[in-house]
Amino acid sequence: MLTQRVTTYQPDLTHEQVCVVIDVIVRTVLSHVMQPAQSPAHTADGLAWLAARVLGGQPSRTRTPLRYR
């Protein structure tokens, strides 16, 4: 299910690389749920930034990050 959703963004990655990215992000999310290091908003912004960088997207520069709201 996640693989199909990610591939709709047409990242410049192989199928295997997309699977690795999904695995890493899901494991990181679970890690922060079990033992948070920052506020939920700060963590969400960091994970969104990471996903955008790895998948080749551009993080929003016009939206105020959640941690600053």
Long-range contacts (C-beta under 8 A, 24 or more apart in sequence): 2-26, 6-55, 9-55, 9-56, 9-57, 11-55, 11-56, 11-57, 12-56, 13-55, 13-56, 21-51, 21-54, 21-55, 25-50, 25-51, 25-54, 38-67, 39-67, 41-65, 41-66, 41-67, 41-69, 42-66, 42-67
